[in-house]
Amino acid sequence: MNSETTILTGHVLCFTRSPFEGNPAGAARVEEAVAISDGKIATVGGLAALKAAHPGAKVGNHAGKVILPGFVDAHAHYPQTAIIASWGKRLIDWLNTYTFPEEMRFSDAAYAAEIASRYLDLITANGTTTVCSYCTIHPESVDAIFAEAQRRGMRIAAGKTCMDRDTAPEGLLDTAQSAYDNSLALLKRWHGLDRLTYAITPRFSPTSTPEQLEALGALWAEHPGCLMQTHLSEQTDEIDWVLGLYPQARDYLDTYERFGLLGARGLYGHAIHLEPRERDRLREVGAGLVHCPTSNTFIGSGLFDMDGLMREGQRIALATDTGGGSSFSMLRTMAAAYEVGQLKGRALHAAELLWLATAGSARALHMGDRIGTVAPGMEADLIVLDPAATPALEQRTACAQDLWETLFATIMLGDDRCITEVRIAGRVVAGGGASPALRQD
């Protein structure tokens, strides 16, 4: 890795605590510059002090722009890249009509590699530097996304989706044993390699038999350092379906809990229609609940209770849920989270939205000690955000009273054109515009 030090100047946004605890505007400080060396953040502070501490460093001037952590997308389906924005179906119909036929194509390693590369290009251009993604049942789909992420130096999590119940089509079924065996082989191949994390991945209870859930619970118990990701209480008709398949279960969450699939490193996508017992147990174990606002509105699932769940002390992340979600952009996802919050009677502050998309999601993925904040020792996954990237933004932010107002407008009006630079482990990998010339000072 290049040991050369680079200093970036601009409005460097540094979260010091959760904005959901106390005054949101006081949850972060703004520094003048950040120094990057050996793929990590070396120093944050005033430009003069950083130049004195790092003589000979190159300086990238991002005056008027905001430097913040790369976005962290805690729930996505990269194999659904090609079918994003498919019309008009409820969850079960949407899966059968669009998702499952597309996922069958991922037995082809070349196709999986093509989509993995395209997907990572798309999210990186939108400022996302870490994602937790479902793959398909095919080991080729897991190898494809991990190999491409490794080539790029990205920190990601992913796992083989497991389905063995005939509620899924024949071409997408494995067995309890093959799910265990294939997941174990993939875990051994990829977990902990470079910046890669394996996520044990039962799709959701309706597509797995009790035997498969038990096998995956056993695998997680044997490898507790892995993540586990699945879906929970996305739609009311889904819940009825689950309880019909698992008549002995106390509730939807119990279909995971009784098989060892409830824990602190568990990620439960959607979590909209939760029962009081489910909320209590999720909080007790410190599980991650993943809010997928564009998906929840696009598929008509319901409104996530951000305020109530945060007040309870739940661990919450934010995600695009592509391709059920309608955008690869975490800016658009933050905007949708704000809109959902308004419908639930709680207007989220810009600090809360940005924290959810960075430090909050990193914390839920148990990566908060490495990514998600701008602080010395953290990995240098950074983006540069231009609040005047479009005519609409330029005129709106020109009259903003402070940085938070500017950032809120950028969230609501912004897109990939606002992402002028993306750095992964300190290296420039993408940007909506030309990167600034570096000069030797």
Steps between C-alpha positions, in 0.01 A plus 500: 500500500618851422641660817481850354291738712216700345316783672143580393353838586134597516224463758606175670200357683600301809227331706586477869179329619162385378278796405204305635641561849460868581506797266563364146690810390754444779581143401780595263776753465629647176875507443702670228708208375567127519832325437510153341793262509535125439129470426396641837413835651814636664387835640198731500514870579613839374685515170806677639541243777460209258754644256745546784442143617532359148766701317503433128145366494294560191194719552163454329289814525126436528400851607125534545450122496435254782734210578332216684519122539402287206141382521429157650207309345395231747260295284506445125452229239769554240356225273190716456697783338353437155137491618495810721186711450278214383134595497214447730515189716463411864793319657411138423387575143806721448731218605333246272465733200832681500747392767509123478528482118790748507676321786497174303748659260770513768597138454702648212825622656565744215158662541546521877837670450349747252221603735730514803729743320208709373340512843816612679555764232148632556515519877851646505392776261227578753745524790444157657827342608367207705200276437348192658349300215302185445623283215304211343503131589791456258851502647608669175302810601687524831840449341418771244414778745782420743761472224395832351490673838841358587641630171372848589612486862143543628371401840180304438291220647309243295377144507336219308121523517351174627155369401378141515122525533282457191360848544799598281541367144680172434798669334576697816478228763783348697465268801568534869826311456618675183416838651720414799779348292514772234473781754778345706728464197435861395550622855835327522603641163405865557422593861769724645697513176616859444189713568237229446238369745277200450130526581306177553187560294167319532283706267204496736290245685248431220771373266681279751391183677554464874783259417682762294456773761632258763803420285577869445452572870755230574741649246468843662562350845818341363613828339361777723730763349295494181196715443157346440250680275137431424161670462244566772142632502513683170130468410190394692406228249856369525458468878179300452685278251783439748271415789309259276824319418622505863183448707695439823680836480408775742560760230713557188822560696449170680545314171863617517549503875407135554767395247786708638464783247453787743807682624698820525664445161164437337361744245124502453385683189182714505366418851189711442214310662657383824318360802596625849675171582704522181607855577602400852708204385671690218601772745611252764744324268617821326397385152511732201173621344545623145273777372441476123276802430496511118421128489232524766315771312567361149361155584238642737626324811437762767666771709799423722468629858836679521408720793346228714775249432777751566336604825498135604875477442496286187805480273389635161665516160394649166494326162395527137370141473570505128326370292181514712622846586471746215844664513870419536545835678526532876415870458166397352467241777554767765240720331253213505576434869417864570170470310407180686587672827269786412216259435568349844507844663877534549710731283854362493784753520773501234747384763281200582465405134872526427589313817265216404665478156853494644581436867161347583513242222867428573410437865221261404744309278749485791745701292470825693855470632633511142261699280214748523669795671782740421748452782868406535561129452183438300519359149502779243175424319396858427279695262489862397152645471430810288194690630493713182533218247178582313319826422220408738743430781715803428208741534364320808824472696599858418244618754564232763561637849742229615667177393215280625251688285736459207534129563127449536439666164774283348333187636161598363615629159827317444605208283822349369603836354560617858765233554812669367755260648494153654795350684525138605784434746635840403507438125284703260267259322207706370335838482226683322748763388872543454712443808688811612858534396734410782781741565823464692523755781 
